[in-house]
Amino acid sequence: MHIKANQLGLGFKSGLDEPIRDHKGLHKLKSPKGGFVGFPDNDPNSGIPLDDKNLLKNRPIWDRVVVVSAGIVANVIFAYAIIFAQVVFVGLPVQEAFPGVLVPDVKSSSAGSRDGLLPGDVILAVDGSELSSYGSDSVSKVVDVVKSNPNHSVLLRVQRGKEGFDIMITPDKSFDGTGRIGVQLSPNVRFSKVKPKNVTETFSFVGREFFGLSYNVLDSLKKTFLNFSQTASQVAGPVAIIAVGAQVAKSNADGLYQFAALLNLNLAVINLLPLPALDGGTLALILLEAVRGGRKLPLEVEQGIMSSGILLVIFLGLFLIVKDTLNLDFIREML
């Protein structure tokens, strides 16, 4: 939810405090407890005349574009500020990739623990197929082999320190019929920190990191839409986001900078999509009005579009919460 405050008839309401109105009819709170923000354009109790020029719907098109875009712009600015803080206080992370897949954690009583995998092991090959140094591809390859072999043995070539050996592991069958070994997998990379030497280098580092993360977000979104049948399972809701954030904080607290920046960039891009109930949907309606020469869509049509969008977002949010909750490790162990 984005909070936008300006002179265009902004209303504040609260379930805990009775709102009062100033001389312009704007809603204010006696205290900030439990409040939310909304425009009083369609509030029959606002006391503001429908033709008031300061209502958002009566403002010029450019004014409405600026107001509706404020949340999106704020997310982008905040992401840039987070990266700037990371570069200045922590340094720019530089990674070097090595062959194989790292096993940072092995859960007790899991197939991985039972068959001999230990935290810190590096999987170099799976079923005789060597793993490259391209981390995400290698992790996906191991996950695919494990998922497709429930209750069937999988041969892993493992490096532990300077010693290399083979482990035969038998994935357990999970509730959805796929195999699982109860270990955390990550690309086999090593990070170092590089701090800028001057102001010019600081902005160079920040710009490079910011545009790199932005490209990754846009590329991931493009792949999601172009290959939705293959990537739908990777779409995450708030539960999965919190779980990932907890893992990042546990493994590398410095990674929270990039995690927070990515989260804000994702919010900005998602909010910009021309879907009802999102800022992008409102912008699309404003653009349509501009194309129609300033003629608005009939109120019933616009309300119908927004209502359907809100229902879609609610159902999608509930679906993702249930799906992500069922995928939590401790829930899967209970099932």
LINPE-V751629 format. One line per field, one symbol per residue. phi: phi as a letter, one per 20 degrees, with the letter a starting at -180 (. if undefined). A space follows every 10 residues. Layout:
phi = ???
This chain:
phi = .ddcdaeemf ddcbedcffc cefenefcdf befmecdbee gdefefmegf effefgfeeg gfffffffeg ffffffffff ffffffffed offddcecfn cedfbcffme ffffeofcgn fceebclnef eeeegfffff fffffffecf mcfcedecdc meecbdcecd ffeefeneeb dmcedbgecc dcdcefebff ffffffffff ffffffffff ffffffcffe dgfefddfff ffffffffff eagfffgfff ffffffffff feffdgmdgf ffffffffff femneffggf ffffffffff ffffffffff ffffffefgf ffffe
